[in-house]
C-alpha cells in the first residue's frame, strides 16, 4: 500500500457498535445519479468482506495480565484470522510505556499499512502515534484516548461515562426512595481519564435521584488491588446499601474481601461484564445483582477498521464515503433478567 499521507477528515462521526459487528462495507465505485444529484450513494452491503489487497497491520496493547485485556488481544487476533488479506503483526503485551513506544516506532520503521494500539497510557503514546500519522500510516486508537485527536485517524471507545451512568441508574431504581442510602464506590486507577469518566457518570446519575457516594476507594484493576481496596472500604463503612465496583477483574478480589468480612447487607453492581460475575448474578444467591458491559471487542473492531482504512474502503451502512473518526460502543446493564443473552460471549476474569 502507498504511504503517501492521506487527507484525513476532521468531522467527528459517531456510529453504533452494530455497524461494526455487521461489517458491511464496500469497495465498489460510486455511480453518478442520472438526475444529476451528486449526493453520495450507499455502497452495496457486504462487499468489503471479500478478499482485497493484503495489508499489514501492527497491533500493540498492554500485557494480558487481566481478563478483560486478555480478551481484547484474543478477539483482535481472531478477527484478523477471519480475513485472508490481513497480515497481523502483534507486539508482545507490555505495561512499560517506553517499550510500547518502541513497538510503535518499529511498526513505523517496518512500513506497516495501519496500526491499532490500545495504549497503556494514552498521553504517553500520543507523540509516537502522531508520528505514524504524519508518515501516512493510519492509526486506530482503542480504549484509552491520546491527548490529541490528530494522533489517530479513528478512535474506538467504550462508553466510560455511560458505564458509570448505567450503574448509577440501576442503583437509583433500587434505592431511589431511600434518601439516606449508603452508596460505596470501588474505582479503578484514579489517574486514568476512563476511571474519572466512570466516576463522573456514576455521580451524575445518583444525583438525579438525590443519592451520592458516601464511601469511595480506588484499586488498580487487579484481583489483589480489589481485595485490598474492598477490605479498607468495609472496615471504614459498617453499613452499606449498594456498592459499584468499576471492574470485574478486580471484582474477584472484592468478592473475596466481602466473604472474609462476612458482609451481605448490600448488593453489588460490577463493571466490564465478566463471565464469572454473570454466573454470580445467575446464581441468585450472591451480593452481585448486576454488571455493566464494557465491550472486549474494541480492538477487534479496531482491526476491522484498520483494514478498511489501509484498503481505502468505507462502511456501507453509512452514506458517508469515509470511515468515521470515532466509534463509541454501548454500555448495557446485565441482570438476572437478561444474563442468558450475554453470558455465552463473556470473558473470564
N, C-alpha and C positions, 0 to 999 in steps of 0.2 A: 504494500500500500504506500501511496505517496505520503510524505511527511511535510508537504508544503502546508504552512499554517492555514487553517480554515477560518472563515468569518463566523465566529460563534455568535448566536443570537443572544440578546441581553434581556429579552422579555421573559419573565418567570412564568412558567405554566405549572399548574397543579393538576395531577390526574390521580385516579384511584388505583389501588392495588389490583383491581380486577383487570385493568388494561394490561398490566404486565403479565399476569397469570395467563391471560388469553394469548399473549404473544402475537397478536395479529398485526403484522407489519407487511410492508410491500416495497419491492424494488422495481415495480412496474413503472414505466414512464407515464407522466401525466399527459392527458389528451386535451386538446383545446375544445371548448364548448362551441358548438355550431352556431349558437346565437350570439357569440362574441363576448359572453360573460367570462372574464378571466379569473374568476374565483377558483381556489384550489379544489380539486376533485378528490373525493375519498378514494383511498387505494384499496385494491382487492384484498380481502381478508386472507391471512394465512400464507401469502406468497413469500414472505421473508423467512419462513421456517424451512424453505427449500435451500439446499446447499448453495453457497456462493463462494467467493474468493476466500481462501484460507487466511485468517487473521491471527496474529499473535497477541494475546492479552496477558499482561503481568498482573498478578494478584498478591497483595500483601495485607496481612491482618495481625492483630495481637496473638499471643500464644493461646492455644486451645486448652487452657487450664480451667475452664469454666464451661458448664454445659451449654449455655447459650452460644458462647463463642465457638465451641467445637461444632455446634450445629450450623453456625454461619459458614464456616470453612467447608464443612462436608457438603452442604447444599450448593455452594458455589462450584465445587469440583464436579458434583453430579450434574449440575446444569450445563457446564461446559462439555461434559461427556455426551450430552444429548445431541450435540452439533458436531458433525464431522469436519466442519470448516473452522473450528476453534482450536488453536494450539495454546493451551493454558499453561503459563509459567508461574508456578506457585512458590513464593518465597517462604522460608521457614518462619513460622509464627514467632513473634518476639514482643516482649514488653519493654524493650530498650528502644527509646525513640531514635537514638543515634544509629542503631542497627537498621531500624525501619527506614530512616532517611537514606542510608546507604543502599538499601534494597531498591528504592525508587530510583535512585541515581543509576543503579545498574540497569534497570529497565530502560531508562533513557539512553544509556550508552549502547544497549543492545538493539535499539531502534524498534521496540515493540510498537504495535499499531494502536494500542489503547492500554490504559492502566486502571485497575479497580483497586481502591485502597480503603480499608477501614483503619483509620489512624488510632494508635494507642492514645495520642494526644493531637487533636486537630490543629491547634495553634502551632505546635512544633513541626508539623508536616506541611504547613502552608507554603513555605518558601520553595521546597523542592517540588511540590505539586504545581506551583506556578511556573517553575522552570520547565516542567514537562509540557504544560500548556503552551508556553512560548516556543517550544520546539515543535509544535504542531501535533503533539500526542494528546488526544482527548483523555481526560481524567474523570473517572466516576468516583465520587466521594460517598462513602457509605457510613451511616450511623452517627459518626462524630464529626461535626462540621469543621471545615477550615475557617480561618479567621476572615477570609475574604471570598466572596462567591466567584471571583475571577480565577481562583485556583482550581476550579473544576468546571467541566462542561455540563455535568449532570450531578445532582446531589440526591441520594436516596436515603430517606429518613423514616424512622419510626416516629410516632406522634408522642413525644415525651410529655408535653404539656397536656395533651388529650388523655394520656395514660393516667396522669395524676387526677384529672377531672373525672375520669371514669371511676377511679377508686373512691374519690370523694362523693360522687353522686350515689354510688352504691351504699356508702355508709349513711348518707343523708336519708335515703329511702328506708333504711333500717332504724335509724336513731334520730331522725329529724324532729320528732316531737319530744325529745329529751334534751332540753336546752343545757342541762348540766352534764351531759355525757362526756366521759373522759376519752379523748382520742389520742392515740400514740402513733408515731411515725418512725420507721426504721429506714433511713435513707441509704443510698449507695455512697459513692465517693463525692463528697461535697464540692470539691474543686472543679468537677466536670459540669459544663453547661447542661448536659442532659439530666443530671440529678437536680440541678437548680430549677429546670423547667418542670420536672415531675413534682417537685415540692410546691412550686407556684400554682400549678394546676390543681393540686390537692387542696391547698389553702383556699383558692378562689371558689372551688366547688363547695367546700364546707361552709364558707361564709354565706352562701346563698340559703343555707338552712340554719343559720345562726349557730353553727358549731365552729370550733377551732382546735388546732393541735395543742394538747396540754403537755405532752412529753415527746421530745424528739431526740434521737441519737443517729449517728451516721456509722456505716460499716464500710466494706470495701469490695462488695460483690463476691466475697469468698465465704465458704462454709464456716471457717474459723472466725472470720470477722463478724459474720452474722450471729454466731453463738455468743461472742464476747459482748457485742452491742446489745443484744436482747437481754443478756444476763444483767447488764448495767441498767437497762430500762426497767426490768421487772423489780429490781431492788429499789429503784427510785420511785416507782409508782405502785402502791399497794392495791389499788383498784383501777381497772381499765375496762372500758366498754368495747373498744374496737382498736385494732392495730392495722396500719397499712405498711407492709414490707415491700420496698421497691423492687426486689429482685428475688426470684425463686431459687436461684443457686445459693445465695446467702440465706435463703429461707430454710434450707436444710439445717443449718446451724441454729437459726431462730427457733425452729420446732424442737430441736434438742434442748435448748435453754428453757423453753416453756415446759417441756416434760420434766426436766430436772427440778424446776421450781414448783411443780405440782399445781400449775395455774390453768384454769379453764373457764374463768368467768367472762371471757371476752370472745369475740370472733375475729378472725384474721383474713385480710384480703392480700393476696400475693401479687407479684408483678413479673411479667415475661411470658408466663404460660407453660411451665414445665410439666412433663407427664406425671412426675411424682406428686406435684401439688394438685393436679387434676384428679389423681387417684385418691388423694385426701378428701377432696370435695365429693367425689363419687361414693366414698365410704359412708358418708352421713354421720360419722361419729368423731369427727375431727374439729378442731377450732377453725380450720381453714374452710371458709364458706365460698370464696371466690378468688379468681386471679385475673389480672388484666393482661391481655395478649400484647407482647412486643415482638413483632414478627422476626423469626430467624431466617426469613427468605431474602433479607435485604441485599446481601452480597450476590445471591443467585440472580436477583433482579438486576443488580449492577452488571453482572457478566452478560446478561442478555442485552442490556442497553449498550454496553461497550461494543458488542458485536455489531449492533446496528450502526453505531457511530463510525466504527472502523470501515464498514462496508458502505457507508454513506447512504443508509436507508432511513426509513421513518416508521411511524406507528400508524397503521391503517385505521385503528379505532378513533383516531383524531383526524379532523380535517387539516390541521396544521401539518406541513410537509417536513418538519424537523422534529427530532426527539425533544421533549420538554427539558427545561432547565432543572426542574425539581419534581420529585415524586415523594409524596408522604403517605405512608401506609396507615391503616386504621387500627384502633386500639379497642377491640370489643372486650366485654366482661364475660368470663366463663363462670357459670354457676351450676348447681345441680340440674337445672332445667335444660342446659344445652351442652353439658360436658361431653356427652357421647359424640357430638359433632366435632369437637376439637381434639379429643384425646388421641385418636389414631395418628395424627400428624405432629403431635407434640414432641419436644426434645426431652432427653433425660438429663436431669441435674446430676 
